[in-house]
Amino acid sequence: MSEKETLSLVVPCYNEEEALPIFYDEACKVVSDMTELNIEFMFIDDGSKDNTMKVVKELSEKDDRVHYVSFSRNFGKEAAIYAGLDNAIGDYVAILDADLQDPPSLLPEMMEIIKTKDCDCVGTRRVDRKGEPPIRSFFARRFYRIMDKISHTEVVDGARDFQLMKRKVVNAILSMGEYNRFSKGIFGWVGYKKEWLEYENIERSAGETKWSFWSLFVYAIDGIVAFSTAPLVIASISGIVLFFVAIIGIIFIIVRTLVYGDPTSGWPSMICIMLLIAGIQLLCMGILGQYIGKTYLETKRRPLYLVEESKIGGK
């Protein structure tokens, strides 16, 4: 058996039949110069509805380094990342998207950093958002600022899931078997010494993005709920503030009536106030419901993913 260390490339895939051949060719060019390492490709098919799995099998037939796990249905990218880390055999593990927005050309530099500097992980972050819709970029930046304020876990603006990690970091991430996963937060929560590599945004090589504005919004809420209890504090503070506002309002009405003999009137304004308070109550209930719902899903202890077929090495 070879004494060389192994680098596993974990590639989550969902409807990427067009991008996969391009990614594979590009990755092969890059790793061909990394002769000091054994290479493993670990493709995770997240219940694709196109010919993604067919392409992966064809690659596996001609290249023994290509392994794969195919889900029984779409479980989401977070589950795909976890499955890739769980089944990768490498001493080093890198996570890359199949659309080449995570350029494999950075891998040699990332490996150089992790070997020459005293660090356990090399993360990547985009320094711009060229090619993204302006409204998406605006809300993405706001999300990272909010997370920075309300969470004790570092979530860097522009950070990608594109990471190169030592095995001990991978094992730490796998030890967090929670059902509701937010990888960017998990990467920060586990700690370890980390270096950042910056690069300019790269547009997809082929196919279309699977992330709509709504799905990104839901993902952001999952991240906030997973790594901060600040929304619960905000809900509590809102209740306290409204309570004191109501007391002041009652005192004002009583004094005005006693001193000036003013009748209590103003139905339109009263209705507006009632709607405001009801809206805040529903918002607070919704915040509480998010945490209760996440807790409910955790207690079910359902598996993160189910495998339809696989070809993996070392297990």
N, C-alpha and C positions, 0 to 999 in steps of 0.2 A: 504494500500500500504506500502511496506517495506520502512523503513527509511534508510536502508543501501545504501551507494553509489554504483554506477554501473561502472564496467570496461568493455569497449567494445574492442573486439579484431577484428581489420579490417584486412582481409586476401584477397588480390588480387589473382585471380586464372586465369591461362590460360593454358589449357591442363594439368591439375594436378590430373587426376583421380587416378593415382597410389599413389601420395604423400598425398592426402587429408585424407584418413582414418588413415594413420600413424600420420599425424599432429594432427588430432582431438583427437586421443587416448592420445598422448603425452600432448597436451594442457589440456585435461580434468584431467589428473593426477596432473598437476601443479596447476590448479585453484581449485581443490578439497580441497586444504589446505588453500586457501584464503577465508576463511569463512566470513570474515568481509565485503565482497563485493558481490554484484550481478554481474553475468557474462553475457555478450552478445557476441555471435559469429556473426560477420558480414562478410559473404563471398561475394565477388564481382566476378562474372563470366564474364571475359573480352572476350566474344564471342568465347568460347572454341569450338573446333571441335571434341573433344572426349566426354567421358561420365562424364565430370566434373560436369555438372549441375544435372545429375541424382544422383550422389553421394551426392551432397549438399542437394538435396530434401529428400533423404533417411535419412540423418542426421537430417534434420529439422523435419521430421515426428516423430522421436523418441526422440528428444530433443527440447523443446520449446525455449531454449535459442539461437537456431540457426536461424538466419535471413539471407536473401540473396537478392542481386540485380543481375539480369542477363541482360547484354547488348544485343542490337539487332545485334551487330557485334563487331569485335575487335577494340577498341578505344585506346588501349595502357595502360601501367601500370600507367602512370601519371593520366589518366582519372579515372582509377579504384581506385587509392588512394583518389582522390577527392570525388568520389561517396561514398566510404566507410566512409570518415570523415563526409560527408554531411548527411548520413543516420544513423550514429551511435548515440545512445542515451546516452552514458555513461558520467559520470562526469570526468572519465579518459578514454583516448583512446590510444590504442597501435596498431601500424602497424607491421604486421609480414608477411613474405613470407611463402607459404604453404610447401616449400621444406625442412623446418627445418634448413636452414642456419641461420635463426633468431631463436635461441633456446628459446622456451617458458619457459624453466627452469630458465631463467634470470628474468622473470617477478616479482617474489616475491622480489628479491633484488632491482629491479628498483622501485617497489612500496615503498619499505622501504626508498630508497634514496629520492624520491619525497615527502614523508611525513615527514621525519625527517630533511632534509636539506632545506634551504630556496631557492627552485628552482621550476620552472614551467614545466620543461621538462627534461627527461633523454634520452640522445641519446646513441647509441652504435657504436663502431668502432672496426674493426678487427686490430689486431696487426701484423698479417702476412697474406699471400695470398697462404697458402698451398693448393695444389690441382689445382691451376689455371695455365694455360699455361704461361710460362715465358714471352713471348712477350706481352701477355695481361697485365700481372702485370707491366711490364716496362712502357707501354704506359699509364696505369692507374695512376701510380705514377707521370709521367710527366704531365698528365692532372691536377692533384691536385696542383702541383707546379705552373703551369701556372695560374690556377684560383686564387691561393693565391697572385700572383704578380699583376694580372690585374683587379681583382674584389675587391670592397669594402665589399662584402658579404663573411662571413666566410664559407668556404667549407672544412671540415676537411678530411685529407687523411685517407682512410679506413672507412669513415663514412657510415653507413647503413641507409636504410629507416626505420629500426627498431627503433621506438621512442615510448616513453610513455609520453603523454601530458595531461595537465589539460585542462578543457573545454575552458578556455579563450584563450589558444594557438590554439586550434582547430578552434575556431571562427575567430581568426585573419587570419589563413591560408585560411579559406573558404571565407573571405572577399576579397581575391586576386583571382578574377574570370577570370584571364587571360587565353586565349586559349592555348598559348604556355607555357607549364608548365615544370619547372625543380625543382622537390621537394627538392633536397638537397640544392639548392640555396634559395628556399622559406623558408625552416626551419631556415636557418641562417638569412635571411632578416627580418623576423618578430621579431627577438630579443628574449626578455624574458630571465630569468635566467636559465641556462642550465648546467647540470652535464653530464659527459661522463663516460660510463662504457665500459671497454676494455675486449675483449675476443679473443681467438684463432679461426681462420677460421674453419668452419665446412662444409664438403661437402654435396651435396644434398642427401636426404634420398631415393629418387626414381625419376624416370623420367630423362629428359635431360633439360639442360639449354635452355632458349628461346632467349638468347642474343648471337648473333654472333659478331665477331670482327667489322664488318661493322656497325651493329646496334648500338654498343657501341660508335663507332667513330661518327656517326650521332648524337647520344645522347650527346656526349661531345661538339660538335659544337653548338647544341641547348642551352646547359648550358652556353657556353661562350657568345653567342649572347644575351641570356636572361639577363645576369647579368654583362655585361661589354661592353663598347664602345671602348675599347682599339684597336680592329682590325681596326676600322675606323681611329683612330689616326695613327696606323702603316701604313695604306694605304696612308694617307696624307703625312706622313714623307717620305715615299718611293718616292712619286711624287716630293717632294721638292729636295730630294737628287739627283734623276735622272736629274732634271732640271739643277742643278748646275754642275753636271758631264758633261752634254751635253754642257753647256757654256764653261767650261774649255777645253773640247775636241775641240770645234770649234776654240777657241783662239789658242790652240796648233797647229792645222792644218794650220791656217792662218799664224802664225809666222814662222812655219817650211817652208812653201811655199815661203814666202817673203825673208827669210834669206838664205835658202839653195837651193831654186828653186826646191824643191822636189815636184814631181807631186803627186796628191791625188790618192792613190791606195789602194788595199787591200779589194777586194770584199768579200772574205771569212769571214774576220773579221767583215766587215760591216753587212753581213747577220746574223752572230752570235749575234751582238749587237742588230739588229732589232728584232730578235727572243726573246732576253732577255727582251727588253723593252715591246714588245707585250705581253709576258708572264706575266710580272708584271702588265700591264694594265688589262689583263683579270682577274688576281688574285684580283686586287682592285675592279674591277666591280663585281666579284663574292661575295666579302665581302659586298659591298654595296647592292647587290641583296638579300643577306641573311636577312639583316635588313628590306629592303623594303618588302620582301616576308612575314616576320613575322608580319609586320605592316598590310599588306593586309589581312592576316588571322584573325588578331584581329578585324579589321573593319567589317568583315562579321558577327560577333556576333553569330556564330553558337554555339549550345549547346556542352558542353564537352563530353556528352554521351547521348545515347538514351536507354531507358529501355524496354526490351521485357516482362519481368515478375519480380515480386519481392514479398518478404515477409519481412516486416520491422516492428519494434516495436516502439511505442510511436509517430508515425506520421500517 
